[in-house]
Amino acid sequence: MALIGKNNHSSVLDEDASLFQAQAQKSEKQKWSELSRHQRFRYFMDYYFMKCIAAIALAGVLGTILWTFFKPQKEPSLFFAIVHNPLPMDASESLEQSFANILQTDGSQEIHIDDAFPNSYESDVKLSAFLSAQEIDLIVTNEEHFQALAKNDCFVDLSELMPAFSKEHKGLLYLTEGYTEEPSTSEATEAPSSQTANQEKKAYGIDITDSSTFKPFWFQEQRAILGIVQNCKQQENAILALEYIVSN
């Protein structure tokens, strides 16, 4: 049957003519088979290259995240914080190797030395967070800062924790005031403040300024005082590390 146009004229084409047939949508496989090698390359670059790059990047990010969450975690062996005294680039590795030798650690244990504690408010906040989480075992810092930490009940009394060692190295022990409760009005009138202060001084630290292990890395005018943190998780390893530093 012929088609009728707008002017009521009959078309010379039948309605079944191929011109009026809807073109069948070719599949990707058919398109690919009809292309030459060069055309296939251009087709891939135009339509699929960026999609492949995005898919690879996404897979890499997801793989990194999964590995971070599920990789075997190393058991902490020692956390040594060096406060207000940044180390030279190779010094941290040297100290880690020395501690690894005396603690006889293997690949499943981790010795962490952190010197990223500059003299700033942000540094003090970071240190407080680590101490609250009981992650730090040893701290070395200058005298003034050490005294402030000791007054906040940060360190153990070495004369009680290590009596034989403390007796042997009595000249290096660093005595300073520790944490005390605020006295009541009646207690304050009974004892002079100077007498109370003297009673509170204990061997919370040890002077390692002249230790050959640490001396090359200390650049402050104040002396370097080392202390073992109260309730630290690796206390035995902290004791061994302290003995090593003092003895060398």
RONUVEX-745437 format. One record per residue: x, y, z of N, C-alpha, C, O in turn; residue in one letter. Coordinates in steps of 0.001 Angstrom, whole numbers, plus 500000, padded with zeros to 6 digits. Example, Ala and Ser with C-alpha at 12.3 -4.5 7.8 and 13.67 -1.06 7.14 Angstrom:
513190494310507800512300495500507800513200496700507800514236496681508465A;512850497750507080513670498940507140512900500030507870513409501138508039S;
//
This chain:
500860498801500000500000500000500000500894501245500000501823501367500798M;500581502173499072501394503384498984501044504336500110499919504345500608A;502012505130500502501823506113501560501315507418500981501700507784499870L;500454508137501709499886509417501283500644510522501981500775510499503205I;501157511507501220501893512606501791500995513719502276499775513562502317G;501596514867502652500841515994503175499938516621502109498880517162502432K;500345516552500866499561517146499767498631516135499118498175516316497988N;498361515070499856497476514010499359498011513335498119497250512729497364N;499312513431497896499931512723496769500422511371497238500959511250498339H;500246510377496431500698509033496768502191508929496580502745509433495604S;502841508267497526504281508053497427504568506905496497503776505971496376S;505702506980495842506119505897494949506651504718495747506831503628495204V;506912504938497077507430503879497930506304503222498692505370503884499145L;506399501959498822505438501208499617505794501354501091506956501590501420D;504835501220501966505106501360503389506012500270503938506526500380505051E;506204499228503160507119498151503581508547498376503100509421497538503323D;508785499510502438510121499770501904511128499861503049510787500280504155A;512371499465502771513401499410503805513737500780504362514260500880505472S;513447501841503612513750503175504076512969503517505341513433504262506205L;511746502938505420510875503248506543510956502210507668510209502283508643F;511831501285507527511997500276508570512942500787509649513972501386509340Q;512594500553510920513471500955512033514766500171511973514770498951511806A;515847500885512110517165500236512076517381499447513362517258499984514462Q;517703498172513209517953497326514377519208497803515095520224498078514457A;519142497903516432520283498342517242521351497253517234521103496108517613Q;522558497645516789523636496671516747524207496452518141524334497393518924K;524547495213518442525173494901519724526632495326519690527211495536518624S;527227495451520899528636495812520991529507494777520284530525495113519679E;529096493524520371529872492451519727529859492607518210530879492406517551K;528671492973517649528583493171516206529405494375515763530106494327514752Q;529307495479516552530093496651516207531579496321516196532308496710515283K;532026495586517244533449495242517379533935494383516212535053494565515730W;533099493452515758533499492547514678533619493263513333534334492802512443S;532915494400513185532940495126511913534058496160511850534277496775510806E;534768496353512964535818497365512999537164496780512620537436495603512859L;538012497624512020539387497225511745540207497331513024539718497818514043S;541466496868512967542306496920514162542496498349514645542414498614515844R;542747499267513727542932500666514111541647501249514691541675501997515668H;540510500891514069539237501403514560538907500835515942538342501521516794Q;539267499581516140539039498982517459539849499709518531539344499950519627R;541100500060518226541933500772519184541330502126519526541243502495520697F;540907502876518485540313504177518717539005504049519488538702504873520351R;538243503025519176536960502814519857537193502537521352536490503063522215Y;538186501709521624538519501405523019538987502658523753538557502914524878F;539867503442523125540381504641523772539272505656524029539275506336525054M;538326505757523100537261506754523226536209506371524258535683507237524958D;535899505082524359534751504674525176535115503911526455534332503911527405Y;536279503266526500536552502371527620537824502694528399537982502237529531Y;538732503470527814540025503689528467539868504363529830540394503866530825F;539148505491529887538985506210531145538204505377532165538467505454533365M;537247504583531685536500503713532594537415502667533224537294502355534408K;538333502129532417539290501142532952540226501777533970540510501191535014C;540705502988533658541587503691534589540873503938535912541448503719536978I;539627504391535849538856504647537061538633503372537854538711503380539082A;538355502269537154538127500993537836539395500492538517539335499963539626A;540546500657537857541818500233538440542158501080539671542613500555540687I;541932502400539570542211503290540699541316502953541886541776502930543028A;540041502694541617539108502342542691539503501032543349539438500893544571L;539918500061542519540350498776543071541598498946543932541741498286544961A;542507499838543507543710500083544294543402500717545645543979500339546665G;542484501688545645542104502351546898541434501368547846541748501328549035V;540509500574547314539821499588548146540796498544548680540696498120549831L;541744498130547829542738497158548273543610497696549387543928496980550337G;544005498984549270544822499604550311544066499696551629544626499428552692T;542788500077551558541977500187552770541808498829553436541943498710554654I;541516497814552645541336496472553199542626495945553818542606495318554878L;543755496206553144545044495743553678545369496436554994545909495819555913W;545038497729555081545288498476556314544507497889557482545015497811558601T;543264497476557216542414496958558287542749495518558654542662495143559824F;543129494708557673543235493274557913544661492723557897544852491525558106F;545675493575557653547043493065557652547451492664559070546929493217560038K;548363491723559204548815491309560544549453492480561285550345493147560761P;548988492722562503549499493829563296550721493388564116550727492315564720Q;551756494244564120552942493935564902552662494191566385551977495146566752K;553201493329567208553043493486568653553990494572569150555191494501568891E;553473495578569862554358496642570365555356496093571374554994495334572273P;556612496482571215557668496037572114558186497176572996558559496959574149S;558206498394572439558678499554573198558247500817572470558358500914571248L;557751501790573242557424503111572698558255504127573464558053504337574660F;559188504751572767560118505706573362559828507089572783560016507320571588F;559367508009573638559039509365573203560172510322573549560607510392574699A;560641511049572559561691512044572749561032513411572573560675513800571462I;560879514124573668560038515316573704560889516596573690561854516730574443V;560502517528572811561151518836572667562593518707572180563427519562572477H;562888517647571436564248517483570912564204516605569652564448515402569734N;563898517195568493563838516412567252565174515737566951566238516300567207P;565103514528566406566307513755566099566764513994564664565949514334563807L;568052513822564394568509513790563005567862512619562268567309511712562890P;567936512649560954567205511685560146567585510236560459566712509371560531M;568875509965560643569320508597560840569383508178562313569630507010562611D;569164509112563225569307508797564646568221507855565139568492506961565941A;566997508046564668565891507195565097566144505738564719565909504834565521S;566624505516563496566918504149563054568038503539563887567994502354564216E;569037504340564227570150503852565042569675503415566426570083502365566924S;568806504229567051568280503880568365567385502648568293567455501775569158L;566552502576567269565676501412567098566490500129566983566141499112567582E;567571500176566217568404498995566051569077498600567367569199497415567677Q;569512499599568136570135499312569430569145498645570378569485497668571046S;567920499170570437566903498583571302566491497189570807566228496294571609F;566440497016569487566081495706568931567104494646569333566750493492569574A;568361495041569403569417494098569790569295493677571252569447492498571574N;569024494626572131568965494273573555567644493603573923567587492804574858I;566575493933573181565276493322573470565046492043572676564085491311572911L;565961491787571718565898490575570899564522490431570236563859489401570356Q;564122491480569545562836491468568857562964490782567501564049490701566924T;561826490289567008561798489708565667560858490538564797560438491628565186D;560532490013563616559706490770562674558294491012563136557609491872562582G;557829490278564139556453490442564610556324491476565725555218491745566194S;557448492059566155557435493040567237557912494387566725558732494464565810Q;557400495427567317557685496773566831558262497656567941557720497734569044E;559367498311567621559938499337568492559632500682567858560027500952566724I;558930501515568595558495502805568046559201503936568784559077504074570001H;559943504740568030560596505930568577559963507148567927559994507296566705I;559391508013568742558665509174568232559301510449568785559281510695569991D;559863511248567887560450512527568301559626513707567796560088514847567838D;558416513445567320557546514498566773556788515197567896555559515258567892A;557539515718568851556967516462569976557705517787570146558416517974571133F;557546518702569200558198520013569355557589520788570512556556520406571063P;558234521862570863557763522674571983556585523525571526556762524663571091N;555364522958571628554168523666571182552956523107571913553011522039572524S;551865523851571836550626523417572479550114522123571841549668521216572543Y;550180522040570504549720520847569812550518519622570231549969518528570360E;551820519811570443552669518714570886552261518219572263552228517012572505S;551949519145573169551535518767574516550211518004574492550019517063575263D;549301518409573607548014517701573465548245516285572957547635515332573441V;549128516161571979549444514841571430550063513947572498549694512779572617K;550998514484573272551643513710574330550625513271575378550662512131575842L;549725514164575750548693513824576738547793512705576237547389511835577009S;547481512725574952546634511674574376547328510317574421546703509308574750A;548618510292574091549374509041574146549477508526575582549355507326575831F;549700509433576508549820509031577908548491508505578447548472507539579210L;547401509120578066546079508665578508545781507272577981545126506472578650S;546263506985576781546056505660576184547083504638576656547038503479576243A;548007505056577517549062504190578059549890503539576945550210502352577005Q;550226504332575938550995503811574814552491504059574972553298503321574407E;552876505085575732554290505433575865554906504709577057554299504631578126I;556111504180576869556833503479577935557953504329578540558142504343579757D;558677505023577699559807505860578138559658507276577586559213507474576456L;560033508237578391560061509629577937561391510247578327561848510102579461I;562010510942577371563177511769577676562842513190577247562347513415576142V;563111514132578117562846515536577821563763516402578681564571515887579453T;563631517711578544564486518609579330563993518677580775562888518238581091N;564831519232581639564538519256583079563222519944583405562428519433584194E;562991521095582804561795521873583119560523521105582757559574521053583540E;560516520521581583559335519779581156559188518481581939558072518051582231H;560295517867582273560249516636583060559621516907584427558801516120584899F;559997517999585054559435518353586351557924518545586264557186518113587149Q;557467519196585189556030519412585013555294518082584843554210517896585398A;555877517163584084555253515854583890555238515055585192554260514372585494L;556316515141585954556389514411587223555305514886588187554712514079588903A;555047516194588207554008516729589087552609516271588679551668516329589470K;552489515814587426551214515274586942551144513755587078550323513097586440N;552024513209587924552012511769588217552319510927586983551681509902586741D;553306511375586206553618510700584944554593509538585112554498508555584376C;555540509624586073556637508667586130556608507814587406556032508189588427F;557259506646587295557428505789588464558698506210589208559597506814588622V;558763505894590473559946506167591291560970505060591007560746503900591353D;562079505419590385563078504424589994563708503741591203564102502578591114L;563810504431592310564406503823593501563535502692594034564038501788594702S;562244502730593751561347501644594155561253500562593087561218499372593402E;561213500979591819561090500019590724562390499272590471562370498077590175L;563521499961590585564829499384590288565793499713591429566721500496591228M;565603499147592603566411499540593772567903499284593605568712500147593945P;568288498108593087569711497800592937570360498720591909571449499245592139A;569699498912590792570231499785589742570327501220590246571318501904589993F;569306501676590955569293503046591470570417503277592469571020504350592499S;570694502271593283571776502388594254573128502475593546574013503221593964K;573273501699592467574531501680591721574767503000590988575906503448590860E;573685503620590507573798504863589733573159506034590489572479506872589898H;573386506074591771572755507089592622573087508508592161572251509407592255K;574302508704591666574716510032591248573980510553590027573972511758589777G;573359509657589259572647510071588055571145510234588267570450510776587408L;570644509766589408569207509857589659568767511315589693569468512177590222L;567615511571589131567080512931589081565886513021590019564816512481589735Y;566079513708591138565026513848592141564212515106591870564757516190591664L;562917514935591877562035516072591670560702515817592352560407514692592757T;559904516861592478558616516725593135557647515951592254557677516051591027E;556782515172592911555770514428592192554386514946592478554216516049592997G;553408514156592142552016514556592331551632514456593803551930513463594466Y;550971515491594306550476515466595682549077516059595728548737516954594954T;548285515552596635546952516110596854547080517485597510548007517741598278E;546142518348597193546132519667597827545862519506599330544858518902599707E;546737520034600189546540519875601635545348520696602125545019521747601576P;544732520191603152543648520948603776544219522146604520545436522260604666S;543358523037604990543813524247605700544589523905606958545608524527607259T;544101522912607691544777522528608936546125521895608659547080522144609394S;546231521060607588547500520417607247548518521440606777549715521316607038E;548020522457606078548935523477605561549559524288606679550702524730606559A;548829524491607763549367525271608887550292524449609755551146525003610446T;550135523109609730550954522245610576552364522065610048553311521986610831E;552526521997608683553848521737608108554221522850607145553401523234606312A;555439523382607234555903524404606296555922523846604878556154522654604679P;555680524704603897555630524259602497556976523719602032557015522778601240S;558083524294602508559408523817602099559657522401602575560256521595601863S;559196522097603781559373520759604318558540519759603524558994518649603245Q;557313520157603158556457519271602373557079518991601018557054517855600545T;557644520032600378558261519868599062559421518894599124559574518055598236A;560249518996600174561384518091600304560923516646600473561565515731599956N;559846516433601172559339515092601385558805514489600089558803513267599941Q;558350515322599142557736514824597919558767514490596846558419513803595886E;559986514929596954560983514685595920561396513217595890561797512637596900K;561283512639594695561661511230594516562455511077593219562527511992592398K;563041509908593063563882509647591886563001509239590705562959508071590317A;562306510216590150561420509925589023562164509795587698561618509280586722Y;563401510257587668564137510207586413565605509939586612566095509818587734G;566298509847585489567742509638585525568370510492584430567833510600583327I;569502511091584745570182512007583831570975511201582796571898510467583148D;570605511344581513571310510594580455572019511545579492572357511162578372I;572243512786579932572860513779579047574210513309578529574540513528577363T;574986512671579378576339512259578999576414510812578514577507510288578300D;575279510174578342575289508801577822575783508805576373575315509592575551S;576721507929576075577260507890574715576203507469573699576307507795572517S;575180506740574165574101506317573268573238507493572855572771507552571718T;573020508436573772572067509507573517572709510882573323572103511765572717F;573912511068573827574551512383573798574640513000572400574425514204572263K;574950512219571354575059512833570012573744513389569491573738514181568548P;572624512981570097571319513389569585570656514484570415569550514918570091F;571319514937571483570695515925572376571259517305572079572471517510572135W;570371518262571760570828519567571306570339520713572192570519521875571828F;569733520428573330569234521478574200570269521880575246571196521130575550Q;570086523083575787570979523552576856570663522846578171571571522541578944E;569374522581578431569010521852579641569383520384579509569509519860578402Q;569556519733580638569992518345580647568857517414580220567680517742580368R;569229516248579689568256515257579227567909514315580378568785513647580926A;566634514266580737566176513424581839565234512355581291564286512650580562I;565516511123581657564749509971581173563931509373582309564422509227583428L;562680509029582015561829508416583023560956507321582438560630507341581251G;560578506361583282559660505293582883558241505725583242557969506137584369I;557354505625582273555996506128582445555204505233583397555307504007583360V;554416505879584245553542505177585186552553504279584441551903504717583492Q;552444503026584875551486502070584308551690501812582818550727501544582100N;552923501890582352553185501604580941553006500113580664553104499290581575C;552746499774579420552410498396579061553637497506578900553557496298579125K;554755498079578518555990497290578318557042497705579352558136498139578992Q;556703497569580631557594498057581680558926497315581706559973497936581889Q;558900496004581525560152495227581549561085495665580426562290495796580638E;560540495892579243561364496357578129561854497781578375562964498139577982N;561020498590579026561434499954579356562618499942580316563537500751580185A;562598499025581281563705498895582233564994498511581506566054499082581761I;564891497534580593566071497099579837566631498228578984567846498401578895L;565737499002578352566183500111577514566859501193578352567883501744577948A;566291501499579513566891502492580395568266502055580860569209502847580850L;568388500800581269569688500285581719570716500356580592571884500668580827E;570280500067579380571196500094578239571709501513577998572908501718577805Y;570800502493578009571187503879577750572156504388578805573156505027578479I;571858504105580077572712504581581166574068503903581162575072504523581512V;574111502651580775575350501885580843576265502133579661577385501624579639S;575821502899578682576634503134577487576935504620577306577610505000576349N;
//
